[in-house]
Amino acid sequence: MESEILVFSGNANVALARRICSYLDVPLGAALIGRFSDGETRVEIESNVRGRDVFVIQPTCAPANENIMELLVIIDALKRASADRITAVVPYYGYGRQERKSAPRTPITAKLVANLLQSAGVDRLLTMELHTSAVQGFFDVPVDHLFSKATFYDHLSRMDLDNPIVVSPDAGGVERARALAKLLNCGLAIVDKRRDKPGESRVMHLIGDVKDKTAILVDDIADTAGTLAQAANALKEKGALKVYACITHPVLSGPAVERIQGSAIETLFVTDTIPLKPHAVACDKIRVLSVSELLGKAIRRIHNSDSVSNLFI
């Protein structure tokens, strides 16, 4: 069966796709993926995919619309080339934060993206750290939802942290923070914040005692990093010895890198679900941990019809 697996990649994160292929010990599938002269997406699958189990690696990060369209066209090309099963490996699910109507006349774009993927012909979705697990219910095909806490735990457990405490930067992320705190066998704190408008927030107060402790902020996404920077500074003001942060998806838009550089964060640990922008690569506070092995294990188990559930820890 192993010889029947094929892995393709869009242009969103080719480096991650190559790391996954290296773990699986399979070559990256040959395909021409680019643009026509008018800007439309051009895809030509150069490998024979008839009757094969195919995985397409493509996070739908910025430019989100372009990367989503590219993924849809790749899936359509594979379907028309008679691939047996197509699994979209979407380490970062773009539009995942628009999972409900936040105002009377707003879209549920996370559902729209799910509809588009299914209409294109995807048979399964493999993703990581959805903003809300409810997005899985938007699909009528199997969804495997992986978490990054094991990746962060493997690294943090080797750091010999002094009296650690895991901190959620808002009430919505408590479950995520509690899961890592359980692995580290340490306490939990919560930063209570109020968001006045999209992209802006204001720290109100801290629930829990961080004095003389090493605080570890945990969240799924760092976008403009306003919440993250404010939370880190608030923890330092409350007596935390050091402040680290673990963020799965380093969106890092707008002034994010500058905010992180100027904050109380010692090190921001991120994963490679999204490729870092050049100015983020140059930031000495940001360190990347790879999830290629985790995704590679999931791909192999899906391909061999083995259980993926023990990867969900």
Stockholm file with secondary structure:
# STOCKHOLM 1.0

chainA/1-313         MESEILVFSGNANVALARRICSYLDVPLGAALIGRFSDGETRVEIESNVRGRDVFVIQPTCAPANENIMELLVIIDALKRASADRITAVVPYYGYGRQERKSAPRTPITAKLVANLLQSAGVDRLLTMELHTSAVQGFFDVPVDHLFSKATFYDHLSRMDLDNPIVVSPDAGGVERARALAKLLNCGLAIVDKRRDKPGESRVMHLIGDVKDKTAILVDDIADTAGTLAQAANALKEKGALKVYACITHPVLSGPAVERIQGSAIETLFVTDTIPLKPHAVACDKIRVLSVSELLGKAIRRIHNSDSVSNLFI
#=GR chainA/1-313 SS CGGGEEEEECSSCHHHHHHHHHHHTCCBCCEEEEECTTSCEEEEECSCCBTCEEEEECCCCSSHHHHHHHHHHHHHHHHHTTBSEEEEEESSCTTTTCCSCSSTTCCCHHHHHHHHHHHHTCCEEEEECCSSGGGGGGCSSCEEEECSHHHHHHHHTTSCCSSEEEEESSGGGHHHHHHHHHHHTCEEEEEEEEEEETTEEEEEEEESCCTTSEEEEEEEECSSCHHHHHHHHHHHHTTCSEEEEEEEECCCCTTHHHHHHTSSEEEEEEETTSCCCHHHHTCTTEEEECCHHHHHHHHHHHHTTCCCGGGCC
#=GC SS_cons         CGGGEEEEECSSCHHHHHHHHHHHTCCBCCEEEEECTTSCEEEEECSCCBTCEEEEECCCCSSHHHHHHHHHHHHHHHHHTTBSEEEEEESSCTTTTCCSCSSTTCCCHHHHHHHHHHHHTCCEEEEECCSSGGGGGGCSSCEEEECSHHHHHHHHTTSCCSSEEEEESSGGGHHHHHHHHHHHTCEEEEEEEEEEETTEEEEEEEESCCTTSEEEEEEEECSSCHHHHHHHHHHHHTTCSEEEEEEEECCCCTTHHHHHHTSSEEEEEEETTSCCCHHHHTCTTEEEECCHHHHHHHHHHHHTTCCCGGGCC
//
